[in-house]
Each structure stands twice: as structure tokens, then as C-alpha cells.
């Protein structure tokens, strides 16, 4: 059976139908995380295909969840799900240093969607049939070097002129807390103005997994960067309430989601010439912080408390990542040194 004629937004509409069916037919339902992963992976495939063909952007109602990825899907046709495009996209991911897990996840999403398209008579043949699933990545989480962190800082401070989502003072403050305090992405996005304790010694209160709070030490360098950002916001908005969310998206001020934060982080990394890691891109800086603590003074027990791990077994992986297995102090991590040198410049 020949595929039906392509209609406007057809791929995006069919994708949403597929997700609805998976949600309804699956014995366990479909988690929000899985659904977001499908949108990201199919949207990334669509963006790469559409960009290669030079096709114009498509605007989707911004109130629709994950409108950006659906907008990319609306740029392609059903016929674009073919072996040539799949081979090109997968080859590019390998060349750009994407991990096996990232490529396996995208292939899995494409298999599911293309299989459904064939079953529902929208596609003649499943283009994923000739592709083997990449083997599982072996080894340890990735952490950035001091040089790579410097490149990220430079990319943040000199964003593309046309960017509408980057904000240098905000982004440097977010990086400083991610890489200078080791917080999770969800913890960063939950920080309120009143969570900062500016008195000596300065501290930051974060709420982690299981709604558990912990208090983290703050260096003067991190505080200065955060203060610069908040001063910028207050100049535009007036005094901020203690319960105000600290980090907001540009444009119409709205809180970040983990997905929108990862999008901003990916722009930082690409601007620094660094291949983005697996799906949780902001988590890269938590790994970087942890290795920095062990390389610069902290014990494994201290690192466990700083990261908010329930089990020390979870924390112990960083002993293997630590360059020399030495112990120093949390205040001497690469991020703090970069910020200190910036302050004295």
C-alpha cells in the first residue's frame, strides 16, 4: 500500500497518536519520562533530516508540551523515515561522539514509531530493520577537565548574537551552582531566593530526592556570580520575594523544566565544542564536581553528604573516576578556581 499524501504537521500528529496508543495499550502505562524521551529522540531525528534538506521551521503552539520537538517533526514527511536518512543521522551521531546509549535510545524510539507507522499503513517498510542496537556503554560517567570547563564559561559569556534562550549572567550562575555545588538538575530548578544564606559562612539549601533538604557550603566566587544575576533581575523586576524561583527562562519568564535546562546546557556544550553526553546533560557538571572534590580534598563520606546520596556505594564510583584518588577540599574544585581567576581579572 502506498503511503498517504503528506499533510501539514502529519508526522507530529501521528507521533502524538502513537504516544496516546502506547499510553492506553501498555499494561504499565507510559511514564512522563519515557514520553519525553520519545519526543526528544524523534524530534532530534526530524531536526537533523529537516536541517540537511534546508526546510523552513514550523511554529507549534508554545502552550503544547514540548512544542519545539513537535515543531521539528512537522518539518518532515512520512517518506523521510527511510534507510538513507537513518544511516546519515546515526553516522553523524557516531562522528560527533554520542555515546552508544544515546544512539541505542534513539534507534529504539524510531523502531517503535516506524513499526507503528507500518502497522497503521502510513509507511511501506520499517527502515530500522537493518540496524543493530549499539552495545551498552562500558566504563564510568564522564567529567569535564578544567580546560573544558573554561571553554564552557567562555561559550556562556559569548553566546551567539541571535540566541533567544541564552542569558550570560543567569547561565554563568546556573553553571556555578551545577559545577560548583554538585546539585542535581531538579535541585537547581527548585532553588528559591530565600534558600541562599548570605551570612558567614554562606550556605545554600536544596531539596533533593524524597523531599529531603541539605545545606551546601558556598564559596565567595559562586556567591558573587549569583549576586550579579539576581542584581540584573531586580533591576528589571524590582525586589524579589524570598519564595521567588531563582532561575527563569528568557522571554516570558517561566520556570525551567529539566528538558528545557538540558536544551540550554546543550547549547553551552556545543558552543564550547564539546559533544553533549547522554540525555541528562546537566548531570555532567555533577560528575565534574564530584571528581573535583576527591581530586582536591574531600573524603568519600564528605562527598556523599555533599551530593545527598543515600548509600555510600553510589558515591564510591567517583573514587574510580578521580584522577589520582587524592583528597582535597570542595572549595578547590575547577569551577571555583575558574570563577576566582575571573573575579581577579
Buried (B, 14 or more C-beta within 10 A) or exposed (E): EEBEEEEEBBBBBBBBEBBEEBEEEEEEEBEEEBBBBBBBBBBBBBBBBBEEEEBEEBEBEEEEEBBBBBBBBBBBBBEBBBBEBBEBBBEEBEEEEBBBBBBBBBBBBBBBBBBBBBEEEBBBEBBBEEBEEBEEBEEEBBBBEBEBBBBBBEBBEEBEEEEEBBBBBBBBBBBBBBBBBBBBBBBBBBBBBEBBEEEEEBBBBBBBEEEEEBEBBBBBBBBBBBBBBBEBBEEEEEEBEEEBBBBBBBEEEEEBBBBBBBBBBBBBBEBBEBBBBBBBBBBBBBBBBBBBBBBBBBEBEBBBBBBBBEEEEEBEEBBEBBEEEEBBBBBBBBBBBBBBEBEEE
